[in-house]
Amino acid sequence: MKHLTACAAMTALCLATLAPAPADALSDDQKKGLAALLALGVGIAAAKHGKDHNSTSQWDEDRYGKPFSPSAGVLCVPKQQHCFHDGAISWRWTRRIFGS
């Protein structure tokens, strides 16, 4: 929720700078400060986004076991005894590896 609030605040700030205003409304120093603030916000959001989607740290080996690949494009999960081929469940590979 904090991430959504931060993104909404950054969007509002960006849109506010695009709104028509008198030419002398912001000084050059203020424009530079806003640009630096925007760059900092984008950098923080990108770093946070990268950490949230790290799939290697979110895999639960206690629940699913250590996945293995018997062939290219095939991934088998031992505790559930299911195999997937190109992202879809493959009953052929499941029967071949686990026998049922």
Contacts in CASP RR format, 6 or more apart in sequence:
PFRMAT RR
TARGET T0000
AUTHOR 0000-0000-0000
METHOD contacts of the structure
MODEL  1
MKHLTACAAMTALCLATLAPAPADALSDDQKKGLAALLALGVGIAAAKHG
KDHNSTSQWDEDRYGKPFSPSAGVLCVPKQQHCFHDGAISWRWTRRIFGS
3 45 0 8 1.000
3 48 0 8 1.000
3 49 0 8 1.000
6 41 0 8 1.000
6 44 0 8 1.000
6 45 0 8 1.000
7 45 0 8 1.000
10 38 0 8 1.000
10 41 0 8 1.000
10 42 0 8 1.000
10 45 0 8 1.000
13 34 0 8 1.000
13 37 0 8 1.000
13 38 0 8 1.000
14 38 0 8 1.000
17 34 0 8 1.000
26 34 0 8 1.000
59 67 0 8 1.000
63 79 0 8 1.000
64 77 0 8 1.000
64 78 0 8 1.000
64 79 0 8 1.000
64 80 0 8 1.000
65 77 0 8 1.000
65 78 0 8 1.000
65 79 0 8 1.000
66 78 0 8 1.000
67 75 0 8 1.000
67 76 0 8 1.000
67 77 0 8 1.000
67 78 0 8 1.000
68 75 0 8 1.000
68 76 0 8 1.000
68 78 0 8 1.000
69 75 0 8 1.000
69 76 0 8 1.000
70 76 0 8 1.000
70 83 0 8 1.000
70 93 0 8 1.000
70 97 0 8 1.000
71 93 0 8 1.000
73 85 0 8 1.000
73 86 0 8 1.000
74 83 0 8 1.000
74 84 0 8 1.000
74 85 0 8 1.000
74 90 0 8 1.000
74 93 0 8 1.000
75 83 0 8 1.000
75 84 0 8 1.000
75 87 0 8 1.000
76 82 0 8 1.000
76 83 0 8 1.000
76 84 0 8 1.000
76 93 0 8 1.000
76 94 0 8 1.000
76 97 0 8 1.000
76 98 0 8 1.000
77 83 0 8 1.000
77 84 0 8 1.000
81 94 0 8 1.000
81 98 0 8 1.000
81 100 0 8 1.000
82 89 0 8 1.000
82 94 0 8 1.000
82 98 0 8 1.000
83 89 0 8 1.000
83 90 0 8 1.000
83 93 0 8 1.000
83 94 0 8 1.000
83 96 0 8 1.000
83 97 0 8 1.000
83 98 0 8 1.000
84 90 0 8 1.000
84 93 0 8 1.000
85 92 0 8 1.000
85 93 0 8 1.000
94 100 0 8 1.000
END
